[in-house]
Amino acid sequence: MRHALILSVFLSLPQAGTAQELSVDPQIVRDCFENTEIGALYPSCLGQASGLCQEQPGGSTTIGIASCIQAETVEWDVILNEEYKWTQMANETADEQGLSQVMDRSDALRDAQRAWIAFRDADCAARYAMWQDGTIRTIVGANCHLTMTAQRTIELRDMRGQ
């Protein structure tokens, strides 16, 4: 639990120096999402936006790399929230039409999403803890959040069959 707190504190703090000014192009992330095929959970374009960010001044330091990865994760999280909303709306429509015979789809998705968030945070905290003795831990933790957030975003889209 302590490591989860440390990781969440790190991920929520603005970074010092030039890393604070680092940014990613949101369109690169959106294009990556939109061009990812159904069922492809690890798109080859994942990390492209943060990679370009790392070419900016200050982007090649440990803090800079982590900040760039975090910036890309923020963009994936925006898309994740959109996909969750669309998938939940589709489920609510199916529930209202009586298409769900056994269980309420919208409740099931809500519960799954809450469990997924808890799992992602715990899993990334465990990865951070494994590298706690080195500065690479910040990059490992940030990359875990990026990868898992992008994968979940694509999973939500695929649940709708789009």
C-alpha positions, 0 to 999 in steps of 0.5 A: 500500500505504501508503494501505491501511495508513493507512485500515485503521489509521484504521478500527480506532482508537477515535475521540476525544471524543464520537464514541467514544460514538456508536452505531447501532441494529443492528435498523435495519440488519437490517431494511434487509437483510431488506427489500432485494429480491433483486438490489437491490445499493444499498438505499435504506435503506443509511446510515439507521442511520448517518444517525440516529447522526449526529444524536447529540451529536458525530455531525455532526463529520467524526470523528463522521460517519465513526464512525457510518458505521463503526458501521453497517458493523460491523452489515452485517459481522455479517450478511455473516458470517452470509450467508457461513456460510449460503451456504457451508453450502448449497454444501457440501451441494451438493458432498456430494450431487455436484451440483457437476459441474465444481468444488467450490462451497464452495472457489470461494466461499471463494476469491471471498470472499478476493478480494473482501475484498482488492478492497474494501480496495484499492478503498476505500484508493484512494478514501481516497488520492484525497481524502488532502489533505482531512478528507473522506477519512475519510468517503469511506473509511468510506462505501466500506467500508459500501457495498461490505460491504452490497452483498456481503452482499446478493450472498451472500444472493442466491447462495442464491436467498433 
